[in-house]
């Protein structure tokens, strides 16, 4: 699948899944903006990609919950490269806590990063996509877009919410050539997951090994983590897919944890 001459913005691409997607897109011929809260890490990620694919990456400082920063970041990409063909709304965090101890501020922060971020970035890129009559928008959902787990009230709510946003934008935008889909990974070993292992062990009163084997991978078919490369391959497939046949969909990649 080829992305030659395509311009992509990937949020949260300084680390983990977003970084792997940015690398995969650059290898497929795209130019990729690494949009992240952590500018230094985004610059390092862009430098790494440019070393392999000269001129393929730029870093953009962006807090996805801040409308002005989102608009300025998208404008900077359009100024540099002319348009936007692909948005991957991927930036995210995780906060685990039982609901009675879940701070309201943490609830709002989670919904803001996952949902406001998806809304604001979509709103900023879509006029450019409409102008050219084409585009692909991907939201980073989760198995938690389909299933619930204890301690994750805000995350599960936000990830379910992305399905609604995706389907609505699909209905509005597909007639104008813009497709929207959601990728739903199972557990992928990134800093976001590494942070949760000791937190969940403490909350659930079990060992870290049990968190990994029972809580995270217990319902997979083979006890394996999904990898950043697995998710990058799916992100390439969705971005390069040639028609509106594939819009408003969500696809789970989780070693069989969720089959819904
Ligand atoms: P990660 O922690 O490795 O990377 C997240 C990136 O998002 C970081 O670079 C961080 O700086 C950035 N970020 C955080 N808040 C931001 C903000 N407000 N504005 C801009 N950037 C911000 O995490 P990851 O595991 O790669 O997660 C990426 C996405 O994948 C998230 O949406 C997450 O919910 C989703 N996801 C992860 C897993 C998993 O197991 N790792 C599973 C399913 C879904």
py3Dmol code that shows the C-alpha trace and the ligand (Angstrom):
import py3Dmol

protein = """\
ATOM      1  CA  UNK A   1       0.000   0.000   0.000  1.00  0.00           C
ATOM      2  CA  UNK A   2       1.409   3.301  -1.121  1.00  0.00           C
ATOM      3  CA  UNK A   3       1.142   6.807   0.368  1.00  0.00           C
ATOM      4  CA  UNK A   4       3.420   8.650  -2.062  1.00  0.00           C
ATOM      5  CA  UNK A   5       2.692  12.421  -2.081  1.00  0.00           C
ATOM      6  CA  UNK A   6       0.246  12.094   0.838  1.00  0.00           C
ATOM      7  CA  UNK A   7       0.482  14.492   3.783  1.00  0.00           C
ATOM      8  CA  UNK A   8      -0.304  13.022   7.212  1.00  0.00           C
ATOM      9  CA  UNK A   9      -0.688  14.480  10.689  1.00  0.00           C
ATOM     10  CA  UNK A  10      -0.317  11.984  13.541  1.00  0.00           C
ATOM     11  CA  UNK A  11      -1.044  13.265  17.039  1.00  0.00           C
ATOM     12  CA  UNK A  12       0.844  11.799  19.979  1.00  0.00           C
ATOM     13  CA  UNK A  13       3.460  10.577  17.512  1.00  0.00           C
ATOM     14  CA  UNK A  14       6.503  11.290  19.686  1.00  0.00           C
ATOM     15  CA  UNK A  15       6.039   7.888  21.371  1.00  0.00           C
ATOM     16  CA  UNK A  16       4.533   4.423  21.168  1.00  0.00           C
ATOM     17  CA  UNK A  17       1.820   3.617  18.625  1.00  0.00           C
ATOM     18  CA  UNK A  18       1.788   7.087  17.028  1.00  0.00           C
ATOM     19  CA  UNK A  19       5.532   6.975  16.415  1.00  0.00           C
ATOM     20  CA  UNK A  20       5.268   3.544  14.769  1.00  0.00           C
ATOM     21  CA  UNK A  21       2.472   4.835  12.513  1.00  0.00           C
ATOM     22  CA  UNK A  22       4.533   7.891  11.550  1.00  0.00           C
ATOM     23  CA  UNK A  23       7.497   5.653  10.656  1.00  0.00           C
ATOM     24  CA  UNK A  24       5.300   3.286   8.630  1.00  0.00           C
ATOM     25  CA  UNK A  25       3.668   6.168   6.740  1.00  0.00           C
ATOM     26  CA  UNK A  26       7.069   7.684   5.904  1.00  0.00           C
ATOM     27  CA  UNK A  27       8.285   4.285   4.671  1.00  0.00           C
ATOM     28  CA  UNK A  28       5.179   4.149   2.447  1.00  0.00           C
ATOM     29  CA  UNK A  29       6.106   7.508   0.888  1.00  0.00           C
ATOM     30  CA  UNK A  30       4.086  10.005   2.940  1.00  0.00           C
ATOM     31  CA  UNK A  31       5.191  13.226   4.563  1.00  0.00           C
ATOM     32  CA  UNK A  32       4.330  13.043   8.268  1.00  0.00           C
ATOM     33  CA  UNK A  33       3.839  15.731  10.891  1.00  0.00           C
ATOM     34  CA  UNK A  34       4.666  14.492  14.383  1.00  0.00           C
ATOM     35  CA  UNK A  35       2.192  16.508  16.473  1.00  0.00           C
ATOM     36  CA  UNK A  36       2.783  16.127  20.192  1.00  0.00           C
ATOM     37  CA  UNK A  37       2.658  17.869  23.532  1.00  0.00           C
ATOM     38  CA  UNK A  38       6.331  16.981  24.020  1.00  0.00           C
ATOM     39  CA  UNK A  39       8.064  19.111  21.382  1.00  0.00           C
ATOM     40  CA  UNK A  40      11.595  17.862  22.089  1.00  0.00           C
ATOM     41  CA  UNK A  41      10.519  14.234  21.771  1.00  0.00           C
ATOM     42  CA  UNK A  42       8.577  15.102  18.605  1.00  0.00           C
ATOM     43  CA  UNK A  43      11.685  16.760  17.149  1.00  0.00           C
ATOM     44  CA  UNK A  44      13.784  13.689  17.997  1.00  0.00           C
ATOM     45  CA  UNK A  45      11.171  11.435  16.363  1.00  0.00           C
ATOM     46  CA  UNK A  46      11.099  13.616  13.238  1.00  0.00           C
ATOM     47  CA  UNK A  47      14.911  13.632  13.069  1.00  0.00           C
ATOM     48  CA  UNK A  48      14.941   9.827  13.275  1.00  0.00           C
ATOM     49  CA  UNK A  49      12.456   9.537  10.400  1.00  0.00           C
ATOM     50  CA  UNK A  50      14.288  12.154   8.314  1.00  0.00           C
ATOM     51  CA  UNK A  51      17.527  10.195   8.720  1.00  0.00           C
ATOM     52  CA  UNK A  52      15.907   7.291   6.857  1.00  0.00           C
ATOM     53  CA  UNK A  53      13.583   9.323   4.598  1.00  0.00           C
ATOM     54  CA  UNK A  54      15.022  12.834   4.066  1.00  0.00           C
ATOM     55  CA  UNK A  55      12.389  15.587   4.274  1.00  0.00           C
ATOM     56  CA  UNK A  56       9.609  13.175   5.240  1.00  0.00           C
ATOM     57  CA  UNK A  57       8.916  14.420   8.779  1.00  0.00           C
ATOM     58  CA  UNK A  58       8.323  17.630  10.678  1.00  0.00           C
ATOM     59  CA  UNK A  59       7.648  18.193  14.370  1.00  0.00           C
ATOM     60  CA  UNK A  60       4.666  20.261  15.501  1.00  0.00           C
ATOM     61  CA  UNK A  61       4.028  21.399  19.072  1.00  0.00           C
ATOM     62  CA  UNK A  62       0.405  20.612  19.807  1.00  0.00           C
ATOM     63  CA  UNK A  63      -1.714  20.101  22.881  1.00  0.00           C
ATOM     64  CA  UNK A  64      -4.733  18.449  21.286  1.00  0.00           C
ATOM     65  CA  UNK A  65      -7.071  19.879  23.943  1.00  0.00           C
ATOM     66  CA  UNK A  66      -6.190  23.472  22.999  1.00  0.00           C
ATOM     67  CA  UNK A  67      -8.132  24.763  19.993  1.00  0.00           C
ATOM     68  CA  UNK A  68      -5.625  27.504  19.155  1.00  0.00           C
ATOM     69  CA  UNK A  69      -2.678  25.084  19.268  1.00  0.00           C
ATOM     70  CA  UNK A  70      -4.522  22.540  17.122  1.00  0.00           C
ATOM     71  CA  UNK A  71      -5.444  25.164  14.538  1.00  0.00           C
ATOM     72  CA  UNK A  72      -1.929  26.633  14.542  1.00  0.00           C
ATOM     73  CA  UNK A  73      -0.360  23.182  14.177  1.00  0.00           C
ATOM     74  CA  UNK A  74      -2.582  22.220  11.241  1.00  0.00           C
ATOM     75  CA  UNK A  75      -1.937  25.635   9.638  1.00  0.00           C
ATOM     76  CA  UNK A  76       1.825  25.091   9.989  1.00  0.00           C
ATOM     77  CA  UNK A  77       1.596  21.744   8.197  1.00  0.00           C
ATOM     78  CA  UNK A  78      -0.531  23.205   5.407  1.00  0.00           C
ATOM     79  CA  UNK A  79       1.895  26.150   5.079  1.00  0.00           C
ATOM     80  CA  UNK A  80       4.853  23.760   4.805  1.00  0.00           C
ATOM     81  CA  UNK A  81       3.379  21.018   2.647  1.00  0.00           C
ATOM     82  CA  UNK A  82       0.227  22.432   1.002  1.00  0.00           C
ATOM     83  CA  UNK A  83      -2.585  20.308   2.447  1.00  0.00           C
ATOM     84  CA  UNK A  84      -3.558  17.404   4.702  1.00  0.00           C
ATOM     85  CA  UNK A  85      -4.637  14.018   3.345  1.00  0.00           C
ATOM     86  CA  UNK A  86      -4.544  11.880   6.481  1.00  0.00           C
ATOM     87  CA  UNK A  87      -5.246  12.609  10.144  1.00  0.00           C
ATOM     88  CA  UNK A  88      -4.499  10.036  12.823  1.00  0.00           C
ATOM     89  CA  UNK A  89      -6.016  11.278  16.074  1.00  0.00           C
ATOM     90  CA  UNK A  90      -3.936   9.125  18.392  1.00  0.00           C
ATOM     91  CA  UNK A  91      -2.768  11.205  21.384  1.00  0.00           C
ATOM     92  CA  UNK A  92      -3.940   9.651  24.612  1.00  0.00           C
ATOM     93  CA  UNK A  93      -3.241   8.907  28.237  1.00  0.00           C
ATOM     94  CA  UNK A  94      -4.457   6.409  30.799  1.00  0.00           C
ATOM     95  CA  UNK A  95      -5.593   7.005  34.377  1.00  0.00           C
ATOM     96  CA  UNK A  96      -6.770   4.035  36.463  1.00  0.00           C
ATOM     97  CA  UNK A  97      -8.811   4.375  39.634  1.00  0.00           C
ATOM     98  CA  UNK A  98     -12.037   2.970  41.060  1.00  0.00           C
ATOM     99  CA  UNK A  99     -14.927   5.297  40.269  1.00  0.00           C
ATOM    100  CA  UNK A 100     -15.432   6.396  43.883  1.00  0.00           C
ATOM    101  CA  UNK A 101     -11.814   7.578  43.969  1.00  0.00           C
ATOM    102  CA  UNK A 102     -11.672   8.936  40.410  1.00  0.00           C
ATOM    103  CA  UNK A 103     -10.942  12.659  40.652  1.00  0.00           C
ATOM    104  CA  UNK A 104     -13.347  14.795  38.611  1.00  0.00           C
ATOM    105  CA  UNK A 105     -10.342  16.684  37.253  1.00  0.00           C
ATOM    106  CA  UNK A 106      -8.872  13.380  35.969  1.00  0.00           C
ATOM    107  CA  UNK A 107     -12.206  12.437  34.358  1.00  0.00           C
ATOM    108  CA  UNK A 108     -12.298  15.780  32.546  1.00  0.00           C
ATOM    109  CA  UNK A 109      -8.640  15.518  31.512  1.00  0.00           C
ATOM    110  CA  UNK A 110      -9.207  12.052  30.009  1.00  0.00           C
ATOM    111  CA  UNK A 111     -12.294  13.092  28.075  1.00  0.00           C
ATOM    112  CA  UNK A 112     -10.546  16.257  26.900  1.00  0.00           C
ATOM    113  CA  UNK A 113      -7.465  14.515  25.500  1.00  0.00           C
ATOM    114  CA  UNK A 114      -9.330  11.658  23.827  1.00  0.00           C
ATOM    115  CA  UNK A 115     -12.590  13.323  22.753  1.00  0.00           C
ATOM    116  CA  UNK A 116     -11.893  17.076  22.545  1.00  0.00           C
ATOM    117  CA  UNK A 117      -8.613  16.166  20.844  1.00  0.00           C
ATOM    118  CA  UNK A 118     -10.378  14.031  18.220  1.00  0.00           C
ATOM    119  CA  UNK A 119     -13.047  16.693  17.658  1.00  0.00           C
ATOM    120  CA  UNK A 120     -10.660  19.648  17.418  1.00  0.00           C
ATOM    121  CA  UNK A 121      -8.194  17.955  15.081  1.00  0.00           C
ATOM    122  CA  UNK A 122     -11.009  16.680  12.865  1.00  0.00           C
ATOM    123  CA  UNK A 123     -12.552  20.144  12.709  1.00  0.00           C
ATOM    124  CA  UNK A 124      -9.201  21.696  11.808  1.00  0.00           C
ATOM    125  CA  UNK A 125      -8.238  19.293   8.997  1.00  0.00           C
ATOM    126  CA  UNK A 126     -11.593  18.652   7.368  1.00  0.00           C
ATOM    127  CA  UNK A 127     -11.923  21.945   5.439  1.00  0.00           C
ATOM    128  CA  UNK A 128      -8.609  21.134   3.713  1.00  0.00           C
ATOM    129  CA  UNK A 129      -9.833  17.636   2.871  1.00  0.00           C
ATOM    130  CA  UNK A 130     -13.157  18.957   1.556  1.00  0.00           C
ATOM    131  CA  UNK A 131     -11.312  21.444  -0.649  1.00  0.00           C
ATOM    132  CA  UNK A 132      -9.461  18.618  -2.409  1.00  0.00           C
ATOM    133  CA  UNK A 133     -12.388  16.169  -2.241  1.00  0.00           C
ATOM    134  CA  UNK A 134     -10.456  13.445  -0.415  1.00  0.00           C
ATOM    135  CA  UNK A 135      -9.045  12.467   2.943  1.00  0.00           C
ATOM    136  CA  UNK A 136      -8.776   9.745   5.563  1.00  0.00           C
ATOM    137  CA  UNK A 137      -9.321  10.280   9.278  1.00  0.00           C
ATOM    138  CA  UNK A 138      -8.373   7.609  11.800  1.00  0.00           C
ATOM    139  CA  UNK A 139      -9.230   7.623  15.473  1.00  0.00           C
ATOM    140  CA  UNK A 140      -7.192   5.547  17.901  1.00  0.00           C
ATOM    141  CA  UNK A 141      -9.841   3.631  19.791  1.00  0.00           C
ATOM    142  CA  UNK A 142      -9.155   0.523  21.847  1.00  0.00           C
ATOM    143  CA  UNK A 143     -10.640  -2.810  22.762  1.00  0.00           C
ATOM    144  CA  UNK A 144     -12.086  -0.473  25.391  1.00  0.00           C
ATOM    145  CA  UNK A 145     -14.210   1.035  22.586  1.00  0.00           C
ATOM    146  CA  UNK A 146     -16.110  -2.292  22.759  1.00  0.00           C
ATOM    147  CA  UNK A 147     -15.471  -3.741  26.220  1.00  0.00           C
ATOM    148  CA  UNK A 148     -15.217  -2.416  29.772  1.00  0.00           C
ATOM    149  CA  UNK A 149     -12.610  -3.092  32.435  1.00  0.00           C
ATOM    150  CA  UNK A 150     -12.599  -2.153  36.101  1.00  0.00           C
ATOM    151  CA  UNK A 151     -10.770   1.060  37.111  1.00  0.00           C
ATOM    152  CA  UNK A 152     -11.096   2.608  33.625  1.00  0.00           C
ATOM    153  CA  UNK A 153     -14.381   4.519  33.707  1.00  0.00           C
ATOM    154  CA  UNK A 154     -13.111   7.622  31.916  1.00  0.00           C
ATOM    155  CA  UNK A 155     -10.976   5.737  29.367  1.00  0.00           C
ATOM    156  CA  UNK A 156     -13.760   3.295  28.444  1.00  0.00           C
ATOM    157  CA  UNK A 157     -16.252   6.163  28.153  1.00  0.00           C
ATOM    158  CA  UNK A 158     -13.907   8.175  25.931  1.00  0.00           C
ATOM    159  CA  UNK A 159     -12.989   5.215  23.719  1.00  0.00           C
ATOM    160  CA  UNK A 160     -16.666   4.284  23.253  1.00  0.00           C
ATOM    161  CA  UNK A 161     -17.351   7.945  22.411  1.00  0.00           C
ATOM    162  CA  UNK A 162     -14.890   7.858  19.523  1.00  0.00           C
ATOM    163  CA  UNK A 163     -17.108   5.305  17.744  1.00  0.00           C
ATOM    164  CA  UNK A 164     -19.969   7.819  17.776  1.00  0.00           C
ATOM    165  CA  UNK A 165     -17.767  10.620  16.481  1.00  0.00           C
ATOM    166  CA  UNK A 166     -16.362   8.375  13.737  1.00  0.00           C
ATOM    167  CA  UNK A 167     -19.799   7.258  12.553  1.00  0.00           C
ATOM    168  CA  UNK A 168     -21.201  10.790  12.536  1.00  0.00           C
ATOM    169  CA  UNK A 169     -18.241  12.232  10.644  1.00  0.00           C
ATOM    170  CA  UNK A 170     -18.462   9.277   8.218  1.00  0.00           C
ATOM    171  CA  UNK A 171     -22.057  10.229   7.383  1.00  0.00           C
ATOM    172  CA  UNK A 172     -21.231  13.930   7.012  1.00  0.00           C
ATOM    173  CA  UNK A 173     -17.909  13.649   5.229  1.00  0.00           C
ATOM    174  CA  UNK A 174     -17.955  10.526   3.061  1.00  0.00           C
ATOM    175  CA  UNK A 175     -20.083  12.230   0.379  1.00  0.00           C
ATOM    176  CA  UNK A 176     -17.242  14.770   0.157  1.00  0.00           C
ATOM    177  CA  UNK A 177     -14.585  12.051  -0.196  1.00  0.00           C
ATOM    178  CA  UNK A 178     -13.429  11.882   3.435  1.00  0.00           C
ATOM    179  CA  UNK A 179     -13.447   8.486   5.174  1.00  0.00           C
ATOM    180  CA  UNK A 180     -13.290   7.950   8.939  1.00  0.00           C
ATOM    181  CA  UNK A 181     -12.461   4.753  10.810  1.00  0.00           C
ATOM    182  CA  UNK A 182     -11.400   3.607  14.269  1.00  0.00           C
ATOM    183  CA  UNK A 183      -8.544   1.255  15.114  1.00  0.00           C
ATOM    184  CA  UNK A 184      -9.075  -0.700  18.336  1.00  0.00           C
ATOM    185  CA  UNK A 185      -5.849  -2.214  19.695  1.00  0.00           C
ATOM    186  CA  UNK A 186      -5.577  -4.687  22.528  1.00  0.00           C
ATOM    187  CA  UNK A 187      -2.725  -4.180  24.987  1.00  0.00           C
ATOM    188  CA  UNK A 188       0.407  -2.853  23.293  1.00  0.00           C
ATOM    189  CA  UNK A 189       3.636  -2.546  25.312  1.00  0.00           C
ATOM    190  CA  UNK A 190       4.194   1.238  25.302  1.00  0.00           C
ATOM    191  CA  UNK A 191       4.912   3.759  28.093  1.00  0.00           C
ATOM    192  CA  UNK A 192       1.124   4.135  28.526  1.00  0.00           C
ATOM    193  CA  UNK A 193       0.804   0.443  29.389  1.00  0.00           C
ATOM    194  CA  UNK A 194       4.038   0.147  31.369  1.00  0.00           C
ATOM    195  CA  UNK A 195       2.786   2.880  33.711  1.00  0.00           C
ATOM    196  CA  UNK A 196      -0.453   0.983  34.417  1.00  0.00           C
ATOM    197  CA  UNK A 197       1.129  -2.318  35.464  1.00  0.00           C
ATOM    198  CA  UNK A 198       2.263  -1.260  38.960  1.00  0.00           C
ATOM    199  CA  UNK A 199      -0.838   0.961  39.359  1.00  0.00           C
ATOM    200  CA  UNK A 200      -3.235  -1.895  38.597  1.00  0.00           C
ATOM    201  CA  UNK A 201      -1.236  -4.326  40.765  1.00  0.00           C
ATOM    202  CA  UNK A 202      -1.674  -1.948  43.696  1.00  0.00           C
ATOM    203  CA  UNK A 203      -5.380  -1.285  43.083  1.00  0.00           C
ATOM    204  CA  UNK A 204      -6.270  -4.951  42.481  1.00  0.00           C
ATOM    205  CA  UNK A 205      -3.969  -6.366  45.199  1.00  0.00           C
ATOM    206  CA  UNK A 206      -2.158  -8.740  42.802  1.00  0.00           C
ATOM    207  CA  UNK A 207       1.404  -8.998  41.463  1.00  0.00           C
ATOM    208  CA  UNK A 208       2.624  -7.135  38.382  1.00  0.00           C
ATOM    209  CA  UNK A 209       3.135 -10.494  36.652  1.00  0.00           C
ATOM    210  CA  UNK A 210      -0.525 -11.341  37.319  1.00  0.00           C
ATOM    211  CA  UNK A 211      -1.603  -7.976  35.908  1.00  0.00           C
ATOM    212  CA  UNK A 212       0.197  -8.789  32.660  1.00  0.00           C
ATOM    213  CA  UNK A 213      -0.784 -12.483  32.401  1.00  0.00           C
ATOM    214  CA  UNK A 214      -4.339 -12.336  33.784  1.00  0.00           C
ATOM    215  CA  UNK A 215      -5.686  -8.782  33.443  1.00  0.00           C
ATOM    216  CA  UNK A 216      -3.996  -7.670  30.231  1.00  0.00           C
ATOM    217  CA  UNK A 217      -3.468 -10.882  28.256  1.00  0.00           C
ATOM    218  CA  UNK A 218      -5.697 -13.401  30.059  1.00  0.00           C
ATOM    219  CA  UNK A 219      -8.441 -13.235  27.449  1.00  0.00           C
ATOM    220  CA  UNK A 220      -6.219 -13.309  24.371  1.00  0.00           C
ATOM    221  CA  UNK A 221      -6.008 -16.508  22.317  1.00  0.00           C
ATOM    222  CA  UNK A 222      -2.243 -16.836  22.808  1.00  0.00           C
ATOM    223  CA  UNK A 223      -1.085 -14.663  25.726  1.00  0.00           C
ATOM    224  CA  UNK A 224       0.646 -12.227  23.374  1.00  0.00           C
ATOM    225  CA  UNK A 225       0.795  -8.431  23.328  1.00  0.00           C
ATOM    226  CA  UNK A 226      -0.316  -6.676  20.156  1.00  0.00           C
ATOM    227  CA  UNK A 227       2.657  -4.699  18.774  1.00  0.00           C
ATOM    228  CA  UNK A 228       3.074  -1.114  17.600  1.00  0.00           C
ATOM    229  CA  UNK A 229       3.988  -2.542  14.190  1.00  0.00           C
ATOM    230  CA  UNK A 230       0.686  -4.474  14.026  1.00  0.00           C
ATOM    231  CA  UNK A 231      -1.228  -1.247  14.613  1.00  0.00           C
ATOM    232  CA  UNK A 232       0.930   0.745  12.168  1.00  0.00           C
ATOM    233  CA  UNK A 233       0.116  -1.814   9.455  1.00  0.00           C
ATOM    234  CA  UNK A 234      -3.619  -1.365  10.081  1.00  0.00           C
ATOM    235  CA  UNK A 235      -3.229   2.419  10.062  1.00  0.00           C
ATOM    236  CA  UNK A 236      -1.544   2.133   6.670  1.00  0.00           C
ATOM    237  CA  UNK A 237      -4.338  -0.082   5.354  1.00  0.00           C
ATOM    238  CA  UNK A 238      -7.061   2.346   6.459  1.00  0.00           C
ATOM    239  CA  UNK A 239      -5.179   5.404   5.165  1.00  0.00           C
ATOM    240  CA  UNK A 240      -4.480   3.891   1.759  1.00  0.00           C
ATOM    241  CA  UNK A 241      -7.855   2.237   1.215  1.00  0.00           C
ATOM    242  CA  UNK A 242      -9.176   3.620  -2.059  1.00  0.00           C
ATOM    243  CA  UNK A 243     -12.937   4.041  -1.607  1.00  0.00           C
ATOM    244  CA  UNK A 244     -15.852   4.909   0.662  1.00  0.00           C
ATOM    245  CA  UNK A 245     -16.585   1.178   0.991  1.00  0.00           C
ATOM    246  CA  UNK A 246     -14.571   1.349   4.208  1.00  0.00           C
ATOM    247  CA  UNK A 247     -15.923   4.202   6.315  1.00  0.00           C
ATOM    248  CA  UNK A 248     -17.538   4.487   9.745  1.00  0.00           C
ATOM    249  CA  UNK A 249     -15.899   1.204  10.784  1.00  0.00           C
ATOM    250  CA  UNK A 250     -13.939   0.035  13.790  1.00  0.00           C
ATOM    251  CA  UNK A 251     -11.444  -2.822  13.646  1.00  0.00           C
ATOM    252  CA  UNK A 252     -10.085  -4.686  16.663  1.00  0.00           C
ATOM    253  CA  UNK A 253      -6.522  -6.050  16.705  1.00  0.00           C
ATOM    254  CA  UNK A 254      -6.084  -7.733  20.076  1.00  0.00           C
ATOM    255  CA  UNK A 255      -4.946 -11.359  19.684  1.00  0.00           C
ATOM    256  CA  UNK A 256      -8.567 -12.374  20.029  1.00  0.00           C
ATOM    257  CA  UNK A 257      -9.217 -10.635  23.361  1.00  0.00           C
ATOM    258  CA  UNK A 258     -12.284  -8.992  21.859  1.00  0.00           C
ATOM    259  CA  UNK A 259     -14.071 -10.599  18.937  1.00  0.00           C
ATOM    260  CA  UNK A 260     -17.055  -8.233  18.916  1.00  0.00           C
TER     261      UNK A 260
END
"""
ligand_1 = """\
44
LIG
P 2.289 6.650 24.667
O 2.216 7.140 26.061
O 3.452 5.828 24.228
O 2.141 7.868 23.627
C 1.159 8.854 23.779
C 1.671 10.141 23.176
O 0.600 11.114 23.268
C 2.887 10.743 23.909
O 3.899 11.096 22.980
C 2.315 11.975 24.605
O 3.249 13.042 24.738
C 1.178 12.348 23.662
N 0.158 13.173 24.314
C -0.412 12.994 25.524
N -1.270 13.991 25.778
C -1.263 14.816 24.702
C -1.922 16.020 24.368
N -2.782 16.586 25.218
N -1.672 16.594 23.168
C -0.778 16.028 22.307
N -0.109 14.904 22.580
C -0.334 14.311 23.771
O 0.911 5.850 24.444
P 0.431 4.779 23.346
O 0.257 3.491 24.055
O 1.250 4.849 22.125
O -1.047 5.340 23.081
C -1.417 5.992 21.877
C -2.929 5.835 21.697
O -3.245 4.447 21.586
C -3.776 6.379 22.847
O -4.925 7.007 22.341
C -4.159 5.121 23.598
O -5.357 5.276 24.329
C -4.312 4.150 22.451
N -4.239 2.754 22.832
C -3.115 2.250 23.430
C -3.090 0.918 23.770
C -1.896 0.298 24.432
O -2.031 -0.834 24.930
N -0.749 0.941 24.474
C -4.200 0.090 23.511
C -5.316 0.641 22.910
C -5.322 1.971 22.566
"""
view = py3Dmol.view(width=600, height=400)
view.addModel(protein, "pdb")
view.setStyle({"model": 0}, {"cartoon": {"style": "trace"}})
view.addModel(ligand_1, "xyz")
view.setStyle({"model": 1}, {"stick": {}})
view.zoomTo()
view.show()
